[in-house]
Amino acid sequence: MTHNNTRAEGSVIVYQSAVQVRETAFLLILQALRGYRDKVGSRWRKLPDEVVAGIVLAVLRHGQRPADLAAAHAIAHTTVRRWVQQVITVLAAQLPRLDRVLDRAERDGLHVLLLDGSFIPTDRPTDRRAEHAHYSGKHRATGMLVLGLTDQAGNLLWVSAAVAARTAEITLARRYRIPARLRQHEHLGLICDLGFTTLDDQPDDQPEDPRVITGKRGSRHRPLSPAEQATNRLISRERLANEHAFNHLKRWRILDRLHGSYRRHATTLIRALVILTNAHITR
């Protein structure tokens, strides 16, 4: 008896799947594709723009492998990666700088903003020194750190550049001179967690006008008083909006673990996802 068993390697299985996303996010990606094509003067596409936008959404929203999507559409996986890179490059440029965010917050009548950091897992760098720099003792994994600025409704207004996870949150905040920038706006302040306790470098002649509000740390020899404990609880309650904002951002499954070129372009990718998150989440 002769058995003709077809090998699984080399065979392509195409299946349908649903990607739940708001129409506004889809239109943003579609406009980014067309805008990039007009910018470089290209008139040719391997697939229609609507199909390309769906492929990019599948990569960003559900973390689908570009090679799998490329095989289903009979194209090269490098073509899918190039489309993703084009989209995130155009969208990341739409995120305003920190100074413009603070100016707009003051014009809109906001008085309090929320600042916090978030850990983005990545694959392990091949270089030994880079691996040491990207290792986070808090999370016991390699990754990158970003700072996020939100309003009290939980809308992400600004994110910093992605840096190695070994960098402390307060160190990254000092690189952006956040307290000095806040002092340029008379009615703006920040609420942060205990990791930013010494961030506020308020002048000695204005000790009662802090720009950065944090809780109090207790110690073995100086436990927190009931009033300080209540203050910490109030600050933690206000900071929930910041946590919710990062949770919505991390629903884009490509951020579950950044690999390869996505790790090298982490800043551009995260800033583009902030634009898509704000279009996807309505508050």
Secondary structure as the mmCIF struct_conf table of DSSP 4:
data_model
#
loop_
_struct_conf.conf_type_id
_struct_conf.id
_struct_conf.beg_label_comp_id
_struct_conf.beg_label_asym_id
_struct_conf.beg_label_seq_id
_struct_conf.end_label_comp_id
_struct_conf.end_label_asym_id
_struct_conf.end_label_seq_id
HELX_LH_PP_P HELX_LH_PP_P1 ASN A 5 ARG A 7
BEND BEND1 ALA A 8 ALA A 8
TURN_TY1_P TURN_TY1_P1 GLU A 9 GLY A 10
HELX_RH_AL_P HELX_RH_AL_P1 GLU A 23 VAL A 40
TURN_TY1_P TURN_TY1_P2 GLY A 41 GLY A 41
BEND BEND2 LYS A 46 LEU A 47
HELX_RH_AL_P HELX_RH_AL_P2 ASP A 49 HIS A 62
HELX_RH_AL_P HELX_RH_AL_P3 PRO A 66 ALA A 72
TURN_TY1_P TURN_TY1_P3 HIS A 73 ALA A 74
BEND BEND3 ILE A 75 ILE A 75
HELX_RH_AL_P HELX_RH_AL_P4 HIS A 77 ALA A 92
TURN_TY1_P TURN_TY1_P4 ALA A 93 GLN A 94
BEND BEND4 LEU A 95 LEU A 95
HELX_LH_PP_P HELX_LH_PP_P2 PRO A 96 ARG A 97
HELX_RH_AL_P HELX_RH_AL_P5 LEU A 98 ARG A 107
TURN_TY1_P TURN_TY1_P5 ASP A 108 GLY A 109
STRN STRN1 VAL A 112 PRO A 121
STRN STRN2 THR A 122 THR A 122
HELX_LH_PP_P HELX_LH_PP_P3 ASP A 123 PRO A 125
BEND BEND5 THR A 126 ASP A 127
HELX_RH_AL_P HELX_RH_AL_P6 ARG A 128 HIS A 134
STRN STRN3 TYR A 135 SER A 136
TURN_TY1_P TURN_TY1_P6 GLY A 137 ARG A 140
STRN STRN4 ALA A 141 THR A 150
TURN_TY1_P TURN_TY1_P7 GLN A 152 ALA A 153
STRN STRN5 LEU A 156 VAL A 159
STRN STRN6 VAL A 163 ALA A 164
TURN_TY1_P TURN_TY1_P8 ALA A 165 ARG A 166
BEND BEND6 THR A 167 THR A 167
HELX_RH_AL_P HELX_RH_AL_P7 GLU A 169 ARG A 175
TURN_TY1_P TURN_TY1_P9 TYR A 176 ARG A 177
HELX_RH_AL_P HELX_RH_AL_P8 ILE A 178 ARG A 183
TURN_TY1_P TURN_TY1_P10 GLN A 184 GLN A 184
BEND BEND7 HIS A 185 HIS A 185
TURN_TY1_P TURN_TY1_P11 GLU A 186 HIS A 187
STRN STRN7 GLY A 189 ILE A 191
HELX_RH_3T_P HELX_RH_3T_P1 LEU A 194 PHE A 196
TURN_TY1_P TURN_TY1_P12 THR A 197 THR A 198
TURN_TY1_P TURN_TY1_P13 ASP A 204 ASP A 205
TURN_TY1_P TURN_TY1_P14 PRO A 207 GLU A 208
BEND BEND8 ARG A 211 ARG A 211
STRN STRN8 VAL A 212 ILE A 213
BEND BEND9 ARG A 220 ARG A 222
HELX_LH_PP_P HELX_LH_PP_P4 PRO A 223 SER A 225
HELX_RH_AL_P HELX_RH_AL_P9 PRO A 226 GLU A 238
TURN_TY1_P TURN_TY1_P15 ARG A 239 ARG A 239
HELX_RH_AL_P HELX_RH_AL_P10 LEU A 240 LEU A 249
TURN_TY1_P TURN_TY1_P16 LYS A 250 ARG A 251
BEND BEND10 TRP A 252 TRP A 252
HELX_RH_3T_P HELX_RH_3T_P2 ARG A 253 ASP A 256
BEND BEND11 ARG A 257 ARG A 257
STRN STRN9 LEU A 258 LEU A 258
HELX_RH_AL_P HELX_RH_AL_P11 GLY A 260 ARG A 264
TURN_TY1_P TURN_TY1_P17 HIS A 265 HIS A 265
HELX_RH_AL_P HELX_RH_AL_P12 ALA A 266 HIS A 280
#
